Structures are given as structure tokens and as C-alpha cells.
Amino acid sequence: MNKNQIAKKYSKALLGRVEITQIPSVIEELKVFSHLIDTNRKLKLLFTGQIFSEDEKDKALGAILPSLKFLSHTEKFLKLIVVQGHLAAIKEVIVATVNAYNESQKKATAVVISSVPLDKNYSERLKNVLKAMTQREIEIDSQVDKSLLGGFIVKVGSTIYDSSLKGQLRLLRAELMK
């Protein structure tokens, strides 16, 4: 089973067990734990390596969790992932859970990549247009990519809208090559 299949399985289990109003808090706590594992080499070796037994990992997690003060749902979920040996897929689990939560709430995240930071007014206009197009509440995740030269790229789910100068030149080149 690959990480994406594992992530979907755990995401479905999490959404089935936790109240929908608590999902954003659980997601944030999972992100905190994932960041903690990524930034601490010893913890990463402990939890994702094959050196320690599942029982030892469970005891270590039990020692760490009280200081983090997570919700009980998050603690149980982390224990389950650790005991099952799937902590290496936590990032994929977080992404799958965010996507499933957004789908259930009729929300979507639009990743907007532009050559310069977006103006607040322009960001709001774009949000309104995307909301009309997708029939979902839109959250804008703005990123800057200096290589675009001009324009922007918008990714909503699996749909990509490319109005960047770089994208237009790529299309023109493809047409000329025909």
C-alpha cells in the first residue's frame, strides 16, 4: 500500500471519528507534530526508523504528548498511526484530511502563484470570481515565483488556470512547433 492509499484510509477514519467542528484543530495539531518530527532528527529516527519496536515508539509518544496538550482525538489518532507503523505518511494524511474536510464543507483552496505579491483588492476579486466558478468557498494561498515574468497561475484542486506570461510563451512555442 503506498502513502496516498494509507493517507486516504487514515483520513477517512479520522473524519468518521471526530466531530466536523474539531477537524481544523486536529489538522493543526497534526501539522505541529509533523513539524516537530521533521525538525528533531532524534525524534524522526525514533518514530520513522526500524530500530525501535512499536511498543517503544508508543511509550515515547506517551511521554511526549502530555507536554503538547493536544486534543484527545489527536492523541488517539497519533497513537494509532505510530502503532500501525505509518507515521512516515503523516504529511500525506494531513493533505488528504484537509482535502476531505474541504470537500465536505464545500470549501477549496486556490493556490495563486504570481511574479509579485497580490494586492488585497485583487485577491478579493479573484476569490469572488473563483467562488462563482467553483460554487465553493475559496481560501487563497498566495505564492511568489519571480520566474513568471508577469501574470499568474491559479490551482484549484486538479484544475490549473495559467495566465502567466511564461505559460503564454510556452503555448505559443507549442503552436509554432506544429
Residue pairs with C-beta under 8 A, 6 or more apart in sequence:
1 9
3 88
3 89
3 92
4 92
4 96
6 86
6 89
6 92
6 93
7 89
7 92
7 93
7 95
7 96
7 97
8 96
10 77
10 80
10 81
10 86
10 89
10 93
10 96
10 97
11 93
11 96
11 97
11 99
11 100
12 100
13 80
14 23
14 26
14 73
14 77
14 93
14 97
15 23
15 97
15 100
15 101
15 104
17 73
17 77
18 26
18 73
20 101
20 104
20 105
22 71
22 73
23 97
23 101
24 101
25 71
25 74
26 71
26 73
26 74
26 77
26 97
27 94
27 97
27 98
27 101
29 68
29 70
29 71
29 74
30 74
30 77
30 78
30 90
30 93
30 94
30 97
31 94
32 68
33 68
33 70
33 74
33 78
33 90
34 90
34 91
34 94
36 43
36 68
37 43
37 44
37 47
37 48
37 87
37 90
38 44
43 64
45 51
46 52
46 57
46 60
47 57
47 60
47 61
47 82
47 87
48 87
48 88
52 60
54 82
54 83
54 85
57 82
57 83
57 87
58 79
58 82
58 83
61 78
61 79
61 82
62 79
65 75
65 78
70 78
81 87
81 89
81 90
81 93
86 93
98 109
101 107
102 108
102 109
102 136
105 137
106 135
106 136
106 137
107 136
107 137
107 138
107 139
108 130
108 134
108 136
108 137
108 138
108 139
108 156
108 157
109 138
109 139
109 140
109 141
109 156
110 126
110 127
110 130
110 138
110 139
110 140
110 141
110 154
110 155
110 156
111 141
111 143
111 154
111 155
111 156
112 118
112 123
112 126
112 140
112 141
112 142
112 143
112 152
112 153
112 154
113 143
113 144
113 145
113 148
113 152
113 153
113 154
113 155
113 164
114 142
114 143
114 144
114 145
114 148
114 151
114 152
114 153
114 164
115 144
115 145
115 146
115 147
115 148
115 149
115 150
115 151
115 152
115 164
116 144
117 142
117 144
118 126
118 140
118 142
118 152
123 140
123 142
126 140
126 154
127 138
127 140
130 138
130 154
130 156
131 137
131 138
134 156
138 156
147 166
148 164
148 165
148 166
149 164
149 165
149 166
150 164
150 165
151 163
151 164
151 165
151 166
151 167
151 168
152 163
152 164
153 160
153 161
153 162
153 163
153 164
153 167
154 160
154 161
154 163
155 161
162 168
